[in-house]
Amino acid sequence: MSKVTDLHEEWSRDPGYREAYDRLGPEFDLSRSLIEARTRAKLTQAELAERMKTTQSVVARLESGRAHPSARTLEKVARATGTRLRISFDPA
């Protein structure tokens, strides 16, 4: 079985895959940031959910990118993980 990185490298040769991947880049970045904040705080998904007064499945959806969180939800994550939320707009 191939590693995910090997598959990604292989699939990246396809222009259609590359275009779709690049278009989803910001969503991947958000998911990665959510996971990093939680793991730096040494919290499980269930522990983060408890601090946010929600469920583990909600946290899992946020981290997977299947949910599009509001600024209010991101603020809850920041408070629960002891981090500061920063939203910015960068030049295209």
Backbone hydrogen bonds in HBPLUS format (Angstrom, degrees):
<---DONOR---> <-ACCEPTOR-->    atom                        ^
c    i                          cat <-CA-CA->   ^        H-A-AA   ^      H-
h    n   atom  resd res      DA  || num        DHA   H-A  angle D-A-AA Bond
n    s   type  num  typ     dist DA aas  dist angle  dist       angle   num
A0006-ASP N   A0003-LYS O   3.06 MM   3  5.17 120.2  2.43  97.6 112.4     1
A0007-LEU N   A0003-LYS O   3.01 MM   4  6.39 157.9  2.06 153.3 159.5     2
A0008-HIS N   A0004-VAL O   2.81 MM   4  6.05 162.8  1.84 154.7 159.8     3
A0009-GLU N   A0005-THR O   2.95 MM   4  6.08 159.2  1.99 142.8 148.4     4
A0010-GLU N   A0006-ASP O   2.98 MM   4  6.23 159.6  2.02 146.9 152.4     5
A0011-TRP N   A0007-LEU O   2.78 MM   4  5.98 172.5  1.78 161.1 162.9     6
A0012-SER N   A0008-HIS O   2.82 MM   4  5.84 142.2  1.96 146.0 156.1     7
A0013-ARG N   A0010-GLU O   3.28 MM   3  5.90 162.6  2.31 113.2 118.3     8
A0014-ASP N   A0011-TRP O   2.89 MM   3  5.60 162.6  1.92 122.2 127.8     9
A0018-ARG N   A0014-ASP O   3.00 MM   4  6.27 167.9  2.02 160.6 164.2    10
A0019-GLU N   A0015-PRO O   2.95 MM   4  6.06 159.9  1.99 146.9 151.9    11
A0020-ALA N   A0016-GLY O   3.09 MM   4  6.27 164.7  2.12 146.4 150.4    12
A0021-TYR N   A0017-TYR O   2.81 MM   4  6.00 162.8  1.84 156.8 162.4    13
A0022-ASP N   A0018-ARG O   2.88 MM   4  6.03 163.2  1.90 150.5 154.9    14
A0023-ARG N   A0019-GLU O   2.97 MM   4  6.14 152.7  2.04 145.4 153.1    15
A0024-LEU N   A0020-ALA O   3.09 MM   4  6.32 142.3  2.24 143.3 152.6    16
A0024-LEU N   A0021-TYR O   3.18 MM   3  5.21 126.3  2.48  95.2 108.6    17
A0025-GLY N   A0022-ASP O   3.19 MM   3  5.00 157.4  2.24  98.5 105.2    18
A0027-GLU N   A0024-LEU O   2.97 MM   3  5.40 123.2  2.30 112.6 127.1    19
A0028-PHE N   A0024-LEU O   3.07 MM   4  6.40 157.1  2.12 156.3 163.6    20
A0029-ASP N   A0025-GLY O   2.88 MM   4  6.15 156.2  1.94 154.6 162.1    21
A0030-LEU N   A0026-PRO O   2.99 MM   4  6.22 154.3  2.06 143.7 149.7    22
A0031-SER N   A0027-GLU O   3.01 MM   4  6.24 167.2  2.02 150.9 154.1    23
A0032-ARG N   A0028-PHE O   2.90 MM   4  6.08 163.5  1.92 151.4 156.1    24
A0033-SER N   A0029-ASP O   2.91 MM   4  6.11 156.0  1.97 146.2 152.9    25
A0034-LEU N   A0030-LEU O   2.95 MM   4  6.21 157.3  2.00 154.7 160.3    26
A0035-ILE N   A0031-SER O   3.04 MM   4  6.30 164.6  2.06 153.4 157.2    27
A0036-GLU N   A0032-ARG O   2.88 MM   4  6.06 161.0  1.91 150.5 156.4    28
A0037-ALA N   A0033-SER O   2.94 MM   4  6.09 159.4  1.98 147.5 152.6    29
A0038-ARG N   A0034-LEU O   3.10 MM   4  6.32 161.1  2.14 147.3 152.3    30
A0039-THR N   A0035-ILE O   2.89 MM   4  6.11 165.6  1.91 154.8 159.0    31
A0040-ARG N   A0036-GLU O   2.85 MM   4  5.91 158.4  1.90 149.6 155.7    32
A0041-ALA N   A0037-ALA O   3.16 MM   4  6.26 145.1  2.29 137.1 145.8    33
A0043-LEU N   A0038-ARG O   3.11 MM   5  5.54 168.9  2.12 151.5 153.6    34
A0042-LYS N   A0039-THR O   2.92 MM   3  4.75 152.6  2.00  98.9 107.0    35
A0048-LEU N   A0044-THR O   2.96 MM   4  6.20 163.1  1.98 153.4 157.7    36
A0049-ALA N   A0045-GLN O   2.88 MM   4  6.05 161.1  1.92 148.6 154.4    37
A0050-GLU N   A0046-ALA O   2.98 MM   4  6.20 155.1  2.04 144.2 150.4    38
A0051-ARG N   A0047-GLU O   3.09 MM   4  6.36 159.5  2.13 147.4 152.2    39
A0052-MET N   A0048-LEU O   2.92 MM   4  6.17 143.7  2.05 147.6 158.6    40
A0052-MET N   A0049-ALA O   3.11 MM   3  4.98 120.8  2.48  91.3 106.6    41
A0053-LYS N   A0049-ALA O   2.85 MM   4  5.89 110.8  2.34 139.4 157.0    42
A0054-THR N   A0049-ALA O   2.89 MM   5  4.95 165.9  1.91 140.7 144.5    43
A0053-LYS N   A0050-GLU O   3.14 MM   3  4.94 150.3  2.24  95.9 105.0    44
A0058-VAL N   A0055-THR O   3.15 MM   3  5.37 129.7  2.42 100.1 112.4    45
A0059-VAL N   A0055-THR O   3.32 MM   4  6.76 158.5  2.37 148.1 152.9    46
A0060-ALA N   A0056-GLN O   2.89 MM   4  6.19 158.8  1.94 153.1 159.5    47
A0061-ARG N   A0057-SER O   2.98 MM   4  6.18 154.0  2.05 141.9 148.2    48
A0062-LEU N   A0058-VAL O   2.96 MM   4  6.27 156.2  2.01 150.3 157.0    49
A0063-GLU N   A0059-VAL O   2.94 MM   4  6.18 165.5  1.96 155.8 159.1    50
A0064-SER N   A0060-ALA O   2.95 MM   4  6.05 137.9  2.13 141.7 153.0    51
A0066-ARG N   A0061-ARG O   3.16 MM   5  5.21 126.6  2.46 152.0 156.5    52
A0065-GLY N   A0062-LEU O   3.29 MM   3  5.43 147.8  2.40 100.2 109.2    53
A0074-LEU N   A0070-SER O   3.03 MM   4  6.38 160.5  2.07 151.6 156.9    54
A0075-GLU N   A0071-ALA O   2.88 MM   4  6.12 146.2  2.00 145.7 155.2    55
A0076-LYS N   A0072-ARG O   3.04 MM   4  6.38 147.8  2.14 142.9 151.2    56
A0077-VAL N   A0073-THR O   3.01 MM   4  6.39 153.2  2.08 149.2 156.3    57
A0078-ALA N   A0074-LEU O   2.97 MM   4  6.22 159.9  2.01 146.0 151.4    58
A0079-ARG N   A0075-GLU O   2.94 MM   4  6.22 166.3  1.95 153.2 156.0    59
A0080-ALA N   A0076-LYS O   2.93 MM   4  6.03 162.6  1.96 148.2 153.6    60
A0081-THR N   A0077-VAL O   2.93 MM   4  6.04 136.5  2.12 147.0 158.0    61
A0082-GLY N   A0078-ALA O   2.94 MM   4  5.87 111.5  2.43 141.4 156.8    62
A0083-THR N   A0078-ALA O   2.87 MM   5  4.72 159.7  1.91 143.6 144.5    63
A0082-GLY N   A0079-ARG O   3.33 MM   3  5.17 155.7  2.39  96.8 103.9    64
